[in-house]
Every structure is written in structure tokens, then in C-alpha cells.
Amino acid sequence: MESMPISGEADHTASPTRIYRIGGQDALRIKVSAGDYLCVSSASGHQPCEMLVLNSASEPAAACVDTAQTPAPALLTWQLLKENSHAARALNNRFAQWNIRDEHLGQALTFAAQSLPALSIRQDAELIIIAPGASMMVDDQTPPEELTVSLRSAWGIQQEFDDLPEPLATPVAEHRIKNSTAGVYEVKAGQWIQVIDVAGKQCSDLIAFDLQALQNGREVMLDATATRTVQGLSLPQPGLHSKFLDADMQSMLQVVQDTVGRHDSFLYACTNKFYEDAGYFGHVSCSDNFNKALAPYGIAPRAGWPAINLFFNTVVGECGTIFSDEPFSRAGDYVLLRAQRDLLIGSSACPDDIDPANGWVPTDIHVRVYGADEDFPRSVAYRTLPEELPRMTRQTGFHPRTSAMSSHFTEYRGYWVAAEYDGYGARAEYLACRERVALLDLTPLRKFEVVGPDAEELLQYALTRNVRRLAVGEIVYTAVCCETGGMIDDGTLFRLGEQNFRFVAGDPYMETWLRELAEEKGYRVRIQNSSDQIHNLSLQGPQSRALLSEIIWTPDHQPDVKDLRWFHFTIGRLGAADGIPVMVSRTGYTGELGFEIWCHPDHGVELWDAIWSAGQSFGIAPMGFDALDMLRIEAGLIFADHEFCPQTNPYEAGIGFTVPMKTKEEDFVGRSAMAAQNPASRKKLVGLFIEDTDTVSHGDEVYSGRYPVGVITSATRSPLLNKQIAMCRVAPEFSEAGTSLEVGQLDGHKKRLRATVTTTPFYDPERTRVRS
């Protein structure tokens, strides 16, 4: 469950609305007061809700809310609690902590998905709001989904800190930094420091001193330059490169969670000189506020303090100018740090009101300190829509196994995935895939269930491929375009029935986009996000079929793995008829014979172990995303924000075959825009052999003579081809194989690398291996 206050303004006298998100199969406990107004909603319109209403004596008291519903047993919740699943165990534990008993569940209010509650609160009460639903197996299409709860207070801010998100745990200390002030506080090694932007768009400078060194008369403080030098990043982030260092390059603070991802480590905390140079004499500054706050510790004042400027949106222009823009942070956004030693920390609420740095209106900062015995997962936040609550990085169902084998994890699409594995490395993993068999966690792919009388009609309009030609049990790779013909995603569409589809894509926004199209056209279709219920492994390499055939059982009416055709899928079980349910598709992203195996995340470890054990005789290796990138470039396979973006149509992205203009007569999104183009004028996606050994990178411009004619979209060194290769989008006049070009580096002219145009794929150009 996540929550955020929605205020955005410095005015806290108005009645605030707090927004909560309840994950599918989870519950929320909130206190409400008489006069409050509560509304529960489901994005898909297909998630029911059950609610327990308790009075001050923790007794069922449905009369505390204004509803015509009659209390009855919470059947959906009871069904979930009886499951042998991780979600059921977690919910049982949560209910035990909240002291929720059977007599409470026997007096619930049940709301169907089409009639979720919007009600007033008559008397003070405690609500338990549940998003129930059974765990979904891979052959089902009814996933439990999240609910959104909005609670509007009738009385405004009544208690201290009511304008904040819920604490991550019980704080051991809290510090309110009033707007245009600064404060200092001591923390012990191992304690956690949560710096919260209370109202949004408010910067907070942070400085830190080694407390023991201070007591010994030395000022050892956090050093941004040392941090950037060692970490190789402009700012540390949760994950492998997460440490803030002192001038001796020793760790002081670790970044553990960050809901914004946009801060500054280059500039001083604002100074008196900054305001005086702008004509604002006597304006208070963060540096001056720090001087006053640090004086009791005997720390000499400075004209300007080097700081980590949290939430500060620093922009460096093309001509080298540095300026500030409005922060990305919203009300309730935060950074969670962990002290690596005893520290004295200073935090400010920046007083800058002469430019957009604080959204023109300085507001408060709040700091919570948690005990060293707490434990918080590393995570960064992303938002699919700018107005929604942040979503934190998650672990996949296979993480217990992948994390035991790798210390090199990266965040991708909201999940932690291995970049490479300890004891292997990207090159060894690549060779295992090309020569034997390799196992990869591809869970970040998003899965959407599209079901209903008009499911085919919707997908025929939304996707470039001719969905009507797709048979049950078949898969098709497709582009997804906007009205301009630009690609917003690509993905694979599975046909599970006549009007039952599963769309697998990279961008979580596809859920919103498909739903908006369906509403616009009036299609009768249900669109639900099943990504939390289906996680997947990719087994790739020439031995993948032989390996998988040993461990997958299929019923008589489904094809065996050994007979499964390219871009088809089968439903089966692991090991035998009583094994865990799995879906197996003959798909991949490597250019090799390969399969993807889909299961419920509760079964992730069991599936990994079975494949890993059976794979020992085949020389199996784990594979991370670094090796995957090498493989997909060799195979000429495209990647979002590299080969395609909303300004690139499928022809320019090298997948014109996904746009059957002649054989698909019906309209689809982007068709008219692409039809209006002159095909001869389109840029082409081509391959390049790089003749020099210097590394080329995504974004490098490609030249013919003085002027650029293309851009590198992806590049890698090919171990099997023994040369550096790249994919390049180039003007059509320079797209013929054998054309000599140059990759420009530095300023594009001072350094040139020789390159020759070739066709893609680089490896197995006839794609015989993947079809075998």
C-alpha cells in the first residue's frame, strides 16, 4: 500500500485529500472522521472491494459510514485467505497485526466492481479496505487488480504532520524544517534518514559531517566532487552506485530509496551573493541559515556551503549555461538515506523565491529518522502517469535465485534485473546462449489481458498487424503507433481464444492507451493488467528445446514443446500432470532458438530450480541484460528509445514488415499518416561495421563528408564476428550495403571512425537458427 497527500500548494488550510493505492490482494487500514468523504475506484472497472468498518472499540460498526449496503461475510477475502499463496500469507499476517478476526470478516461491506463505494463518514471509525481476488494462473485472464482510495478531510489539517505520507516505519525522531530555514540533527551509524518534500517543488540542501571527527576538532564532510569521481555518476542512486563519500573517498551516506530521481550535486547551497547579484539585498539564504544552525557545534561560517541539493532541478544548457527549473518533486516525494557512520546532518528548506527553483513559493521540508534495526528495500520510483502515486522498484519471482548469483543489478521498467552474473560475465553468458543454452529473467515485460466481444476489433485498430489472421495458440509480433505513425511500443500478441488475447509489451502505459482507445470507440472489452500475476523466464540457445522437453508436461490437446512452432505457445505443467501451471512460447530476443516460460510469481523459484537442474547436462548459464543487448544487436532486433520512439515510424525502425498496408484494408492508428509519406524519403535502419577499434555509442552522429546523414541507435562488440557493429538510422541516399561512412566523435569533426553499411541481422542473416 502506498499513500501520498495531494496538496501541491503552500496553503494547508483547505480540506486536503489523501490518495492511497491498494495493490491487488492487499488491504489498507485508515482512520476516518465524521464528515470525511471517501471514494474507491478501479482503473479497469473490474476490481471489487470489501470493507470492514470498526468503531473505537474495534467492533463492527457499518453505521459509521453512509451506505445502503447490509453487512455480510467477506466471501472474496475469505477465499483469498485460504489460498496457499504468498499474497494470502501476507494478508493473514497483516490482519494478525491489525487484530482482525473472523467476527470482523463476518460483518463486511461488499462492493461489486461496477458499484465501488463513494460515501460520507457519519462517525469516527477505522476502515479496512481490501482488494480481494484469487491468484491468477497463466491459463486464466482474471487478475486481481489495484484500487485507488481518495479520502477528503472535512476539517483540514488537524494534527501535526497530517500533510505527510504515512511513515515507512515508526520514526525515532522527526524534524520539521520550516520554509526558508535550516536545521541540524545527529544520527547514529545505520540509522535511516527520510527527507520529504511536504508540498512539492521544494528544494532541500543537505550537508553532513563526521560526528566523531568534529568532536576531535576536524571537519570531515560529505564531498560531492569525491562522490562523482568515484561513483562515475552525477549523483548516487539506489543500487550498486549508491554511496555519498567524504574528501577521503570513504562512504558517509547511502541512497536507498528515491521517488524523484532529479537532484543536484554541482552547486553551492544558495548564498547571500546569489541574491545580492540579482538585486535582492538582505534576502535570507541557505548558506547563511546553515551558518547559524552549525554555530553551536563550533563550525566556522562560510560564504557558501557545498551541499547535495535534493529536489533541485539543475539544467546545463548546450552552450554551457547552468540554470534552475521547477523541481520534479511532488507533495510527499522523498529520498531515503542510510548513515554509514555517526553524522551531524544539516537540512534546509530553500528560501529561493526569485526564480522557479522552488516553484516560486518556498514551503517546508520534513525529516524522519528511523532506527538502525529497520530494513528498507533499495528502490527508485517511476510514474506511468504524472499524476499518479510513485511506484517503487520491485523484485521478480525469480529474485531469490538471481540475487544469489549476481551482485550487479540494474533497474529496468520498475524491476531489479541482473546486468551480469558473478563468475560468468556478459561475454561468457553471450557465448552460452550462442553455443549451448542460457536462462534470463524477463519479468519486466508488461502483460495485459484483453477480453470481450470486441477484443479483436480493438486490437485490429490499436495494432499495426492484421489480428484477424491470428489463430488460437498463435503469437504475432507487432508495432504500436500513435496518430502520427510514430512508434509508442512494440510487443507480442497471444491469441488464447476467439475473443481472448494477451498483449505483452514493454511500456506500462499500454494499459491506459488501450483502455482510452476502447472507450473512444465504444468497444465492449475488458482490459486488465496481469503483470503482477505472470512472471517469465527466457530460455535461449541451440539446446533450449532439448532441455525444456525434459521438464514440461503438456496435455493431449496441447502441442508438445518439441513440436512447438515459431511464434506459437502451449499450456502445460512443470514435470508432470500435477506440476505447477506454465505457459511456454517459442519466442525470444536473441536470434537463437529459444522459448519463454510464464508462471505465477509464487512458482518462480520452483521453475528456476527445475530449469537450472535440468540444464546442468547442457552447460546452462544464467544471462543478464548486458549479454542480452549484445545478442539482440547481432540479431538486428530493435529496442525502445534506441531504434524507435514516437518520432520514428515502423519503416524507419526497420520493422516495416509489421505494417501490412496492402493486405490489411481496415484502418488502424497511424495508418493515414504513414500512407501519406513518400516511401523513398524515409530514413532507413541499417547495420554498420566499424572499421576502427574505438568504441561507438548510441547517439553518435554518422557522417558523409562534413555533414551528418544518420545516427547510431545501438552498438556492441561482437565476439563471434570479432568486430564492432552498430545499428544506424541513416538517410536513404546512404543506405546501400557497402557505402562508406564515418562516425563522428568529440565535436563530430575532430575524430572520425570509419564504418561500412551492411544489412541486418549481422548474425545468421537468414534467421535459420531461430526458425530451426
N, C-alpha and C positions, 0 to 999 in steps of 0.2 A: 504494500500500500504506500502511495506517495501523496503528499499534500503540499500545497503552496497557497499563501494568501494572495489574492488578486487585488492590489491596490494601485500600484503604478504611480500614484500621486503622493505628494507630501502631506496632503490633507487626510488625517486619520480620524476626523470627527464623523465622517459619513459612515453609514452602516456597511461594514466590509463583507465581502463574500469570499469564503474559503472554498477552494476546489480540491477534491480528493479523487484519486484514481484507485479502483479496486481491481486487482488482477483476477482473471477467471479462476474459479475455485479458491478464492481468498475471501477475507472478511475485513470489515472496518469497524472500529469502535469509536464513537464520538459522543460528546456530551452536548445537549441542546437545551435551550432555554425557552420559556414561554414567549411566544411572539416571533420566534425564528421561523424561517421558511426554508424547506429542504426540497431539493429536486434530484431525482435519479434518472440518468439517461444511458442509453446504449447506442454506440455509433452505428452498429449494424441493424439495430432494431430487433434483434433476435435473442438477446440475453435476458432471462428472467431475473428476478430479485426476491430474496426472502429477508425479512426484517424482524428483529427482536426489539421490543420496547420495554425498558426496565425503569422502575421508579427509584427513588433514593434508597429504598430498602432492597434493591436488586430483585424485585418481584416483577413478573409480567404485568404490564400496565398499558395496554393498547390504547386506552382512553386518553393517554397523554398526547396523542397525535390526532389530527383531524382527518379521519379516513372512515369510509363505509365498510372497509374490509372487516371480516369476522376472524378472530384468531383461530388458527388451526395448526396441526402438526407441520413442521418444516420438512416435508417429504423429500424434496430435492436435496436439501442439505444432509438429511439422514442417509440418503442413497450415496452421496459422496463420501461421508464419514466411514461407511462400511467398506469402501474400496481398499485394496492393498496397494496403495499408491503413495508417492511422495507428497502429493497435494493433500491427500486425506490425513496423513500423519502430521503434516504441518498445521492443518486446520484443527485437528484434535488437540495438538499441543497449544495452539493459540486459545482455543476455548478453555482448556485447563487453566491457562494463565489468567484468563478473564473470569474464571469460576462460572462458566456457562454449563448448565446441567440439562438433563433430559427434560425436566419440567419447563425449562425455558424454551427449548426447541419444540415442545408440545403446544406452545401458545405463540406461534409466529404469524406474521402477516406475509402472505404470498402474493406477489405481483407478477402477472404474465408479462412477457417481453413487450406486448403491444399496449400495456397499461401500467407502465412504471410509475412510481409514486411522485407526485408533486403536491406537497401538503404543508400545512401550518402546524406549528408546535403549540399545543394547548398548555402543557405544564412542563416544568423542568424534567428532563429524562436522560437516560443513556440509551443510545441506539447501537445495535449490532446489525450491520448491513452486509449481506452475503451475496456473492455472485456464484451461485451453485452450478453444477454441471458435471456429468460423468467424464472421465478421461477418454479422449478420442483415439481410437486405434487407426492405423493407416488406411484401412478399407472403409472407414466411416467419413462423414463430412459434416458433423455437427459439433464443432469445437466449443467448449466453454470460453466466454469472452469477458473482457473487462467492462466495468461500469464506471461512469463518472458521477460523482456526487457534488452538488453545489449547496452550500449552506450559507444563507444570508442572515446575518445577525440583526436582531430588532433593536439592539441598544448600542451599537457602535463598539468601540474599544472599551471594555470594562475592566480588564485586568492587565497588569504589566506583561508585556511580551505577547499579547494576543495577536499582534500583527506579524508573527513569525511562523515559519513552518514548524511542524512537530519536531522535537529533539530527536536526534539519531539514537540516543540512549539517555540515561539520567546524567545531567551535567554535574560536574563537581564545582564549577564556577561559571558565572555569566557576567559579561561586561558590556554595558551599553555605551557606545561611543556616539555622543550627541553630534549633530551636524556641525561642521566647521570647528571640531575639537580633535584632540588626540588623547590617548590613554596608554598606560603601560601596565603589564601584568607578568607575573612569574609563572612558568610552567616547569614541571619535572620531566626528566627523560622518560619517553614512552607515552606521555600524555598526548591527547588529540586536540587540535585547535580548529574550530569551525568558524570561519569568518563569513558572515551573512550580510548580503545587501538587502536591507529591510524593505525599501520601497521600490528598488530597481534603479538602474542607471546612476549608481553612486560609487565613486572610486574610493579605495582604501589603501593607503600606503602602509607597507609592513616593513619594519626593521627588527633585527634580532641580535642579541649579544649573548655570548657565552657567560653564564652567570658566575661560574667558578672563576673564570679569568678576570671578570670585573672585581670580584672580591679580592683578587690578588693584584689589583691595580693595573690590569691590562684590558684594553678594548679590542676584543676579538668579535667581529660582527659578520653577519651574512654579507657575502660579496657576489654581486650579480655577474661581474666580469669573470671571476673564477668559475662560477657556475656554468656560464655559457661556454667557456673554454673547455671544460672537462666533459660536460654533457653533450656538447655538439648541437645544442638546440637553443633557440632564443629564450626559451623558458622551459623548465622541467614540467613534465606531465605524468599523470598516473601510469604506472607500468615500469618498464626497465630503466628509463632515464627520468627518474623522479626526484632527485636529491638537489637541495639547495646547499651550497658549500660556503665555507669561510675563505679568507685570503690564503690560508694554508692548505686549501683544497680538501678540507675534511668536512664530512656531512654534518649539517646542522638541523635541517628540516626535510621531511619527505612529503611530497604531494601525493595524497591518497585518493581523494575524490575531487572532481571539478565539474560543476554544472554549467560553466560558461565557456572555458577554453580560450578566452581572449583577455590577455593581461599585458603589462609592460614591465620590462626589466632593464631598460636603457636610460631612462630619465631620472633626474632627482625628484624627490617629493617636492611639491610646489614651494617656491621661495618668495621672500619679500621682493627680491629683484624682479621676478617674473611679473608681479603685479605693478610694481613701480614703472617698469619699462612700458607697460600697457597704459600707464596714466592713472592707476588706482593706488594712490599713496595711502599707507596705513591699513591696507587690506590684510586681513589675517591669512597666514599661510600654514601648510602642514609642517614645514621645517621649523617655523617658529613655535608651533604647538608642541612638536617633539622636544624642542629645547626646554620648554617649561616642564613637560612631563618627566624628562630624564634628569632634571636638575637634582632631585633628592638622591640620586644614585652617584652624584659626583661626576657626571659625564659632561664634558665641556660642550658648550653650544657650538653649532656650525651654521654657516650661511645657507648651506643646503645639505640635506641628508640623502645619500644613496639608498634607494629603497626598492622593494618589489611592489609595484603599483598594481594591486589587484583590481580587476574590473576595468582598468584603464585601457581605452581603445586607441593605441598609438598607430598612426599611419605614416609610412615613409613613401613619399611621392617618387615618381620616376626621375625627377630632377634632383632628388636627394633631400628635399624639404621634409621636416618632421612636424606633424600637426596631430591634434586630437579630434576625435569624433565622438558621437554619443556611444556610451558603453553598450555592449551586447546584453548585459545582465538584466534580468527581470526581478520583480519582487520575490524574495525568498531564495534566490540563487546563492550559491556558496562555494567556498573552497575549503576542503578538509586537509589539514596538515598534521604530521606527527613529529614531535620533538625527538631529536636524536641524542640530546643531552639537556641538562638543566639550562633554561634560557630565560632571559628577560626580553619580552617582546613588546614592541610599540605598534599600535594600530591607530590610524587616523580615519576620520570621515572628512574627506577633502572639501575645502570651502570654495573651490573654484566655481564662481557663478558668472564669469565673464565670457565663457565660450561653451561649446557643447559637452565638455569633459564629464560633467555630472548631470547631463540632460538639462542644464541651465538652472536647476533647483537642487542645491545640496540637501541631503537627507541623512538619516542615521545609518550607522553600521553596528552590528551586534556580533559579539564573540561568545561562543560557548566552548568550554574546556571540558573534555571527558577523561575519565580515569584511564590509566595505563593498562588496566585489566580488560578494557573493552576491545572488541575486534571488529573492524570495518573492512569490507572488501575494496580492493582497488577498482575504481571505475571512473569513466568520463561520461558526460551526458550528451545526448542528442535529442533533437526535437524534429519529428516528421513535419509538423506544422508549427509555425512560430508562436501560436497562441496556446499550445498545449503544455502540460507539465513535462519537465525533462524526464527522459528515460535513461537509466544508468546501465553501463556495460554489464553484460551477464555472462555466465558460464554455460557451455553447452552440456548436453547429456553425456558427452564423452570426456569432459574435462578431468574427471578423476584419473583417467589413464593418460591423456595427453600432457597434463601438468606434471605427472611423474617422470616424463621422458624429455621435457623441454623446459629451459629457463628463458627462452626467447619468445615471448608472447607479444602480439600486437593487437590493437583494437581494430575490428572491421565490422561495419554495419551493426554496431551495438553488441558485439560478442568478442570475447578474448579468443584468439586463434593463434596457433603456433606459427611463427615465421620459419623456424627450422628446429631440428631436434638435436639434443646433445648426443655426441658420439657419432653423428651422421653428417650433418651439414647439407646445405642446399644441393651441392653437386652430387653427393652420394645418393641423396633422395631422388634427384633427377634421373640418375643412371639406373636406379632400381626400377623406376617407372618405365623407362625405355627398354630395359633388358629383362626385368622379372615382374615384379608387382609391388605397388605402393599403396598405402592407406592414408586418406586425407579426410579431415573433418570439414565439411562444407555446410554446416548448420546455418550460417548467417543468411543463406538464401531464404527469401520470404515465400510462404505458401498461402494461397488464397483459394478458398472453396467457392465455386460459382455454380449455383444450383437453382433450377426453377424452369417454368415453362418457356421463358425467353432467354435462357442461358446462352444458347447457340446464337441467337440474334444479337445479344450484347457483344459477345466475343467476336463475331463476324464483323461488327462495326468498330470495335476497340482495337483489334489487332490487324496487322497487315496481311497475315496468311489467310488462306481460304479454309476456315474452320469446318465448313460443311463437308469437306473431303476427308476429314479426320475420322478414322474408325475407332470404335471402342477398343481400348487396350493399346492405342497408338499415341505417340507423342510428336509434337511438331515444334521446331524452333522458330521464333517469330520476333519481329521488331514491334515496338510500341511507339507511336508517333503522336505529336501534337498537331494542331491545325496547320502549322507552317511546314509540316513534313519532317521537322527535326525529331530526332530520337530522344525519348524520355526514358526508355529502358529497352532491354531485350529479355527474353525468357523462354521457357518451355511450357507448353500446354499439354496436359494429360487429359484424355477423354476416358472417364470412369463409367459413363453411361450415356444414354441418348441426350439427356439434358443435365448431365453431371460432369463438371470439369474441375480440375485443379491446376491453377496457374502458378508457376514457380518463377520468381523474378528476383532482382537484386534490390530494388528500391521499395522501401516500406510504403511510400506514397501511392503505390499502385492500388492499394485498398481504397483510399479516398478517391482516386481518379476513376476507378471502375464504378464505384458507387455513384459518383456525380453523373457519369455518363448514363447509368441506368435510370437515375431519377430524371435526367433531362429528356430521355427518350420514352419514359413511362414503361420500361420493361419490368415484367414480373420475374424477379430474380433475387436470390439471396446471396449476398457476398460476405463471407466471414474469413477472418484471419486465423489460420490454423498453425502459424509458425511456432507457437509455444507448445503445440501438441505433436509436431513432427520434426525430428532432427535427423540429419542424414550424413552418412559416410560415403566417400567416393573411393572405389577400389579400381585402380587403373594399372594397366600393363599387360603384356602378352600372356601372362599366366593367370590373369584375373578370372577368366571363365572356368578354368580347371579348378581353381581354388574355391570359387563360390559354389560350383556344382556339388562339392563335397558336403556343404553345410546348409544348403537351402532346400527345404521340402516344399513342393507345390502340389495342390490337389489336382485331380484328373482333368478338371475343366480349365486349368491354367497352364500356360506353356512352361516347360522346364527351363532352368537357367541356360542349359547348354543349347537349347533351341531358340532362345530369345533373339529376335531380330533387332537390328539397329533402330533406335528411336521407338521401341516398344517397351512395355512393362508387364510385370506379372505380380500377383499377390501370393504370398506363401508364408511359411513359418521357419523359424530357425531350428535346424536339426531334425525335427520330426513333426508329426501332426499336432503334438501338444506343445510345441515350442512357441516362442513369442511371435506375434504377427509382424510381418515385414512386407514392404513393397520393394521390388527390385526393378530398376530401369536400366536399359542399356544406353546410357548417356555418359557424358564426361566433358572435360575441358582441357584435354591434354593432347589430343591427336592420336591416342593409343586405344586399342581395345579396352573397354572399361565399363564399369557398372556403378550405379549409385544405389545404396541400400538405405531405406527410410524406415524409421521406427519411432515409437513414443520415447521421449527422453528418459523415462524411468527404466527403459530397457537398454539404454546406451552402453553402459559398462558391459552387460552381458553380450551384446552384439560385437563390441570391440574385441572382447576377450576371445570370442569364438573365431572371428576372422584372424586375429593375431596368432592364435594357437595353430589353426589350420595352415596359416601362411608360412610357418617355420620351414616346412619342407620345400617351399617355393622361393625361399630367400626374400621374404617380405621385408619392407622397410616402412617406417612412418614417413609422411611427407608434409612439409609445411608450405606456406603461401609463397616463400621465395622460390622454391623449386617449381611450384605451380606456374609462376609467372614466366620462368624460362621455357617451360613446356608449351604454354598456350601461345607464346610469341612464335616459337618454332612452327607451331601448327597454324599460325595465321588467324588466331581466334581473338575477337575484339573484347575490349574492356571499357566499362563506363568511365567517362571523363578522360579517357585517353583516345580511343578510336572513335568514340561517339559522344555527343552531347546534344542538347536541344537545338543547337545551331547546325547540326550535321544530320543529313538525311541518310537512310539506309544505303543508298547507292554510294554516297561519299564515304560511308563507314565500311565499305567492302562487302556488304551483305544485300546487294540488290536482288539476290535470288529469293529473299523473303517478301518481295513486293510483286505479286503476280498480276500486274496491271492488265494483261490480256485475258487471263483465264478467270480472274475474279471480277465479275461485272458489277457487283454491288459496291456501294460506297463504304469507305472506311476513313477513319480520322487521318488526315494528312494527304489523302489521295489527290484532291484537286490541286493542292499546292505542288506536289511532285509532278503531276501531269502537265502543269503549266511551265515546267522547267525545260530548257533545251538540254537534252542528254549529253550533247557534245561539250557543253560548257561546264559540266560537273567536275569537281576535283575527284581524283582517284586515290584509293588506298593501295599502295604498292609496297613491295619489300625493298630493302636496301642491304647490300653487302658493304660493310665498312672496311675500306682497304687499309686504314691506319689502326693502330692499337689503342689510341687514346679513347676514353670512354665517352660515348654519346648518351644523351638523356632525353626523356620526354620533354618536349617544349623547345628543343634546339631547332633553329631555323635551317632550312636546306636551300642552297643557292645554286643558280646557274649564272655565272658571271657575278656582277655586282649586286644584283637584286634577288631577294628571296622568292622562291617558287613553291615552297612547301614547308612542312613542319614534321619533326619526329614525334610520333604518337607513343611508341613503346620501343625499347631497345634492350638487348641482353647479349651476353656472350654464349655462343652455342658450343657446348663441349663436343658434340658429335660432329658438327660441321667445322669445328676448330677455327671459328672466326666470329667476329661481332656482327650481329644482324639487327635490323630495325624495321619497324613498320612506319610508313610515312604517308601523310596526305599531301598530294602534290597536284599542281596544275596539270590539266590533261595533256598539254603540249610536251610535257616532260615525263610521261608515264610509261613509255615504251621500255620493255626489258632491254638492258644493255646501255641505256642512257647514262652518261657520266655526270654526276652532280657532286656538290661539296656540302658538308655540314659545317655551318659557321659557328664558332665559339668565341668567347670573350665578347667583343662588340660585333661579331659576325664577320669581320674582315681581317682582324689581326691573326686569327687562327682558323685554318680550314682543314677539314679531314675529307679525304677522297672517298667517294661512295659510288656504287653502281646499282641501277634499278634492276630488280628481279621480280619474279612473280611470287605469290604466296599460295599455299604454305611453303615454307622453306624446307620442311622435313616431310617426307612421304607426300609429295605433291598430288598424287592420285588418291590419297586417303585410303589406301588399301589396308592399312593396319587397323584403323578404327572400324572398317567395314568387315573385317575378317570373321 
